[in-house]
Amino acid sequence: MRVDKWLSAVNVVKRRTIATDMLKSGVVLINGMKAKASKDVKIGDKITIEYLKGAKHYEVLQIPKTKTIPKSQKEEFVKEL
């Protein structure tokens, strides 16, 4: 699954367009390297988002099969480090 789709599907960001803009700005890193929106996410990848107030780190636990998941199931797909 593309990283922009994954970020919106697991409710890390609200909309895919926001995720795409973040990736274009270069604030999203996958395993320490800047990522493009088309980069595929795999289980075990470490994703870092550099916000103005500090960075947030996530680990990919699962890839969702659907477009979005319920917020109550977020912990099954992503772990905040």
ABEGO torsion letter per residue (X at the ends): XBAAAAAAAAGABABAAAAAAAAAAGABBBGGBBBBAABBBBBGBBBBBBBAAEBBBBBBABBBABABBBAAAAAAABBBX
